[in-house]
């Protein structure tokens, strides 16, 4: 890793605007990327389980699963993703191989998004600060809850937080076991998505081999564009992903307790429950 980077520097940068931190790793990282990346991330925060097996490092590449496969997740397709957050304080990516084309990272600052919505549509801003139903993810089989309810925008002790994964909100709306969305809730989500699409609010780049990206999930929304892989399996787009709970994390709304497990500043929280 870059020996000039200090842990406190990364912590501080992630809590400031714009809420993400990007840099190149040392070349020797790529000789043993999984263990080296995990070792480095453990200096930054506490790695979290990302599936029922308790895996701390997720391999992000197109798995060519069908849309109906219960194991399918957005990161394991080559389709364009929607702007979203993950179930952790900070997400870390290491690029092992970029795509033949596409796969651009796009990031927006969520606090800027909410400020624009409050100015242009205060009625929808109010709605986005209320609870929305989230259907439990198909991979979260150790979670006994059918759904949880949490806000998109929230504040606690003057700390702002944004948490948003529309696919699970839409699944809740389509499920007979979960609350349905109101007309104003659907309008609010559509408007949120449309504001995120404004090019002047986006930071866009394509990660290169050996590049690392850290994102604060409470202050940014992220996605990547669709991509095309090389035919050679060894040249297919491949990133490593680690979810982190941060020692300097902000306090979050009590509504997140069922999904994150803790809400206090610096508390261990987030991730997918493992089956062990």
C-alpha positions as CSV (number, residue, x, y, z in Angstrom):
1,X,0.0,0.0,0.0
2,X,1.0,3.7,-0.2
3,X,3.3,4.1,2.8
4,X,2.7,7.9,2.8
5,X,-0.9,7.5,3.7
6,X,-1.8,7.7,7.4
7,X,-4.9,6.1,8.9
8,X,-6.0,9.4,10.5
9,X,-5.7,11.1,7.2
10,X,-8.1,8.5,5.6
11,X,-10.5,8.7,8.5
12,X,-10.6,12.5,8.3
13,X,-11.0,12.7,4.5
14,X,-13.9,10.3,4.5
15,X,-15.8,12.4,7.1
16,X,-15.2,15.6,5.1
17,X,-16.7,16.5,1.7
18,X,-16.7,15.0,-0.8
19,X,-16.8,11.8,1.3
20,X,-14.6,9.6,-0.8
21,X,-10.8,8.9,-1.1
22,X,-9.0,7.5,-4.1
23,X,-5.4,6.5,-4.5
24,X,-3.0,4.1,-6.2
25,X,-1.6,1.1,-4.2
26,X,1.9,-0.2,-4.3
27,X,2.6,-2.7,-7.0
28,X,3.4,-5.5,-4.6
29,X,-0.2,-5.5,-3.4
30,X,-1.3,-7.2,-6.6
31,X,1.0,-10.3,-5.9
32,X,-1.3,-11.3,-3.0
33,X,-4.3,-8.9,-3.3
34,X,-6.9,-10.5,-1.0
35,X,-4.8,-10.8,2.1
36,X,-2.9,-7.6,1.5
37,X,-6.0,-5.5,0.9
38,X,-7.7,-7.1,3.9
39,X,-4.7,-6.4,6.1
40,X,-4.6,-2.8,5.0
41,X,-8.4,-2.3,5.5
42,X,-8.1,-3.7,9.1
43,X,-6.0,-0.7,9.9
44,X,-8.8,1.6,8.7
45,X,-11.8,-0.1,10.3
46,X,-13.4,-3.4,11.1
47,X,-14.2,-5.6,8.1
48,X,-17.8,-6.9,8.0
49,X,-19.4,-10.0,6.8
50,X,-20.8,-9.6,3.2
51,X,-22.8,-12.8,3.0
52,X,-24.1,-15.7,5.0
53,X,-20.7,-17.4,4.8
54,X,-19.1,-14.5,6.7
55,X,-16.8,-13.6,3.8
56,X,-14.9,-10.3,4.5
57,X,-13.7,-9.8,1.0
58,X,-16.2,-10.0,-1.9
59,X,-15.0,-10.6,-5.5
60,X,-16.9,-8.2,-7.7
61,X,-17.2,-9.4,-11.3
62,X,-19.9,-10.5,-13.7
63,X,-21.1,-14.0,-12.5
64,X,-23.5,-14.3,-15.5
65,X,-26.4,-15.4,-13.2
66,X,-30.0,-15.2,-14.3
67,X,-32.1,-12.3,-13.0
68,X,-34.3,-14.8,-11.1
69,X,-31.4,-16.4,-9.3
70,X,-31.7,-15.6,-5.6
71,X,-27.9,-15.3,-5.3
72,X,-27.8,-12.5,-7.8
73,X,-26.5,-9.1,-6.6
74,X,-25.9,-5.9,-8.5
75,X,-22.1,-6.0,-8.2
76,X,-22.1,-9.5,-9.8
77,X,-23.7,-8.4,-13.0
78,X,-22.4,-6.2,-15.9
79,X,-25.6,-4.1,-15.9
80,X,-25.8,-0.4,-15.0
81,X,-26.5,0.1,-11.3
82,X,-28.7,2.7,-9.7
83,X,-27.3,5.2,-7.2
84,X,-27.3,3.5,-3.8
85,X,-25.5,3.0,-0.5
86,X,-24.3,-0.3,1.1
87,X,-24.9,-1.7,4.5
88,X,-21.7,-0.4,6.2
89,X,-20.0,2.9,7.2
90,X,-17.4,2.8,4.5
91,X,-17.0,0.7,1.4
92,X,-13.5,-0.1,0.0
93,X,-12.7,-1.2,-3.5
94,X,-9.5,-2.5,-5.1
95,X,-9.4,-2.7,-8.8
96,X,-7.6,-5.9,-10.1
97,X,-8.7,-5.6,-13.7
98,X,-10.8,-2.9,-15.5
99,X,-13.3,-3.8,-18.1
100,X,-12.8,-3.7,-21.8
101,X,-15.2,-0.8,-21.9
102,X,-17.6,0.9,-19.5
103,X,-17.7,0.2,-15.8
104,X,-17.3,3.9,-14.9
105,X,-17.7,4.9,-11.3
106,X,-20.2,7.7,-10.6
107,X,-20.5,9.3,-7.2
108,X,-22.7,12.1,-5.8
109,X,-22.6,13.8,-2.4
110,X,-25.9,12.9,-0.7
111,X,-26.0,16.0,1.5
112,X,-25.9,18.2,-1.6
113,X,-28.7,16.0,-3.1
114,X,-30.9,16.5,-0.1
115,X,-30.3,20.3,0.0
116,X,-31.4,20.5,-3.7
117,X,-34.5,18.5,-3.0
118,X,-35.3,20.6,0.1
119,X,-35.1,23.8,-2.0
120,X,-36.9,22.5,-5.1
121,X,-39.5,20.1,-3.6
122,X,-39.8,20.6,0.2
123,X,-42.8,18.3,0.3
124,X,-40.8,15.5,-1.2
125,X,-37.9,16.2,1.1
126,X,-40.2,15.8,4.1
127,X,-41.3,12.5,2.7
128,X,-37.7,11.3,2.2
129,X,-37.0,12.0,5.9
130,X,-39.8,9.5,6.9
131,X,-39.5,5.7,7.1
132,X,-39.6,3.6,4.0
133,X,-40.0,-0.2,4.0
134,X,-37.0,-2.3,2.9
135,X,-37.6,-6.0,2.1
136,X,-35.0,-8.2,3.5
137,X,-32.4,-9.1,0.9
138,X,-32.6,-12.6,-0.6
139,X,-29.0,-13.2,0.5
140,X,-29.7,-12.2,4.1
141,X,-31.3,-15.5,5.0
142,X,-30.0,-15.4,8.6
143,X,-32.2,-12.4,9.1
144,X,-35.7,-13.4,10.4
145,X,-37.3,-10.1,9.6
146,X,-39.4,-9.9,6.5
147,X,-38.7,-6.2,6.2
148,X,-37.4,-3.1,8.1
149,X,-38.3,0.5,8.0
150,X,-35.8,3.4,7.8
151,X,-35.5,6.9,6.4
152,X,-33.6,8.0,3.3
153,X,-32.4,11.2,4.9
154,X,-31.9,11.6,8.6
155,X,-30.0,13.5,11.3
156,X,-28.8,12.6,14.7
157,X,-26.9,15.1,16.9
158,X,-26.6,17.3,13.9
159,X,-24.9,14.6,11.8
160,X,-26.5,13.9,8.5
161,X,-26.9,10.4,7.1
162,X,-28.3,9.1,3.8
163,X,-29.1,5.4,3.3
164,X,-30.7,4.3,0.1
165,X,-31.2,1.0,-1.9
166,X,-34.2,1.4,-4.0
167,X,-34.3,-2.2,-5.2
168,X,-35.2,-3.4,-1.7
169,X,-37.8,-0.6,-1.3
170,X,-39.4,-1.6,-4.6
171,X,-39.4,-5.3,-3.6
172,X,-41.2,-4.4,-0.4
173,X,-43.8,-2.4,-2.4
174,X,-44.4,-5.5,-4.6
175,X,-44.6,-7.9,-1.7
176,X,-47.9,-8.8,0.1
177,X,-45.9,-9.2,3.3
178,X,-44.6,-5.6,3.4
179,X,-46.2,-2.2,3.5
180,X,-47.0,-0.6,0.1
181,X,-45.6,2.7,-1.0
182,X,-47.9,5.7,-1.2
183,X,-48.1,7.9,-4.3
184,X,-46.1,10.6,-2.6
185,X,-43.4,8.1,-1.6
186,X,-43.0,6.9,-5.2
187,X,-42.8,10.5,-6.4
188,X,-40.2,11.3,-3.8
189,X,-38.0,8.3,-4.9
190,X,-38.3,9.2,-8.5
191,X,-37.3,12.8,-7.9
192,X,-34.4,11.7,-5.8
193,X,-33.2,9.4,-8.6
194,X,-33.7,12.3,-11.1
195,X,-31.6,14.7,-9.1
196,X,-28.8,12.1,-8.8
197,X,-28.8,12.0,-12.6
198,X,-27.7,15.6,-12.9
199,X,-24.3,15.5,-14.5
200,X,-23.0,18.6,-12.7
201,X,-23.5,16.8,-9.3
202,X,-21.6,13.6,-10.4
203,X,-17.9,12.8,-10.0
204,X,-17.0,10.2,-12.7
205,X,-13.9,8.1,-13.3
206,X,-12.9,4.6,-14.2
207,X,-10.8,2.7,-11.7
208,X,-7.5,1.4,-13.1
209,X,-5.5,-1.7,-12.1
210,X,-4.1,-1.3,-8.5
211,X,-6.3,1.7,-7.7
212,X,-8.2,1.8,-4.4
213,X,-11.4,3.7,-3.6
214,X,-12.9,4.4,-0.2
215,X,-16.5,5.7,0.1
216,X,-18.4,7.1,3.1
217,X,-21.8,5.4,2.7
218,X,-23.6,8.0,4.9
219,X,-22.5,11.0,2.8
220,X,-22.3,9.6,-0.7
221,X,-24.3,7.6,-3.2
222,X,-22.5,5.6,-5.8
223,X,-23.0,3.4,-8.8
224,X,-21.2,2.1,-11.9
225,X,-22.2,2.0,-15.5
226,X,-22.7,-1.1,-17.6
227,X,-19.6,-2.7,-19.0
228,X,-18.3,-5.1,-21.6
229,X,-15.7,-7.7,-20.6
230,X,-12.8,-9.1,-22.6
231,X,-13.4,-12.6,-23.9
232,X,-10.2,-13.8,-22.1
233,X,-11.4,-14.9,-18.6
234,X,-8.2,-13.6,-17.0
235,X,-9.0,-10.1,-18.4
236,X,-12.5,-9.8,-17.1
237,X,-13.4,-6.8,-14.9
238,X,-12.5,-7.7,-11.4
239,X,-12.6,-5.7,-8.2
240,X,-12.3,-6.6,-4.5
241,X,-14.8,-5.1,-2.1
242,X,-14.6,-4.8,1.7
243,X,-17.3,-3.3,4.0
244,X,-16.0,-1.5,7.0
245,X,-17.4,-0.4,10.3
246,X,-15.4,2.7,11.3
247,X,-14.1,3.7,14.7
248,X,-14.9,7.4,14.0
249,X,-18.3,6.8,12.5
250,X,-21.2,9.3,13.0
251,X,-24.2,8.5,15.1
252,X,-27.3,7.5,13.1
253,X,-31.0,7.4,13.6
254,X,-32.5,4.8,15.9
255,X,-34.5,3.5,12.9
256,X,-31.3,1.8,11.6
257,X,-31.0,-0.5,14.6
258,X,-32.7,-3.5,13.0
259,X,-30.7,-3.3,9.8
260,X,-27.3,-2.2,11.2
261,X,-27.4,-3.6,14.7
262,X,-26.1,-0.5,16.4
263,X,-26.5,3.3,15.9
264,X,-24.0,5.0,18.2
265,X,-21.0,6.9,17.0
266,X,-18.0,4.5,16.6
267,X,-20.1,1.4,17.4
268,X,-19.6,-1.9,15.4
269,X,-22.4,-2.0,12.9
270,X,-23.5,-3.2,9.5
271,X,-22.9,-6.2,7.3
272,X,-24.8,-9.3,6.5
273,X,-25.5,-11.8,9.3
274,X,-23.5,-15.0,8.8
275,X,-25.1,-18.4,9.4
276,X,-22.5,-19.4,12.1
